[in-house]
Amino acid sequence: MKHLLLIPLLALAGCATTGGNADAPPVDVSGADVDRKVMDNGDTIEEYRVGGQLRMVKVTPARGAPFYLYDRNGDGRMDNDKDRVSPVYWKLYSW
């Protein structure tokens, strides 16, 4: 019976230690200038610029969860997938 309890506890401990910094964005925005705009509908848009180049956009809707757009390769444009659609990232869970 003790062995049956040990396996889930070890799995849970492994999950708790592999997360890293959940709040860290996948792009380097340290020292970024943040331009914050509040739209007429209540949405908040935060643009993170490093050296004048747009690296990340955080959109916080008046209702709903915030989502992010990133420039991972540093070319100054938000990332697109093969269909020229910008992927949107939501934080689903954090500790």
Rosetta blueprint (number, residue, H / E / L):
1 M L
2 K H
3 H H
4 L H
5 L H
6 L H
7 I H
8 P H
9 L H
10 L H
11 A H
12 L H
13 A H
14 G H
15 C H
16 A H
17 T H
18 T L
19 G L
20 G L
21 N L
22 A L
23 D L
24 A L
25 P L
26 P L
27 V L
28 D L
29 V L
30 S L
31 G L
32 A L
33 D E
34 V E
35 D E
36 R E
37 K E
38 V E
39 M L
40 D L
41 N L
42 G L
43 D L
44 T E
45 I E
46 E E
47 E E
48 Y E
49 R E
50 V E
51 G L
52 G L
53 Q E
54 L E
55 R E
56 M E
57 V E
58 K E
59 V E
60 T E
61 P L
62 A L
63 R L
64 G L
65 A L
66 P L
67 F E
68 Y E
69 L E
70 Y E
71 D L
72 R L
73 N L
74 G L
75 D L
76 G L
77 R L
78 M L
79 D L
80 N L
81 D L
82 K L
83 D L
84 R L
85 V L
86 S L
87 P L
88 V L
89 Y E
90 W E
91 K L
92 L L
93 Y L
94 S L
95 W L
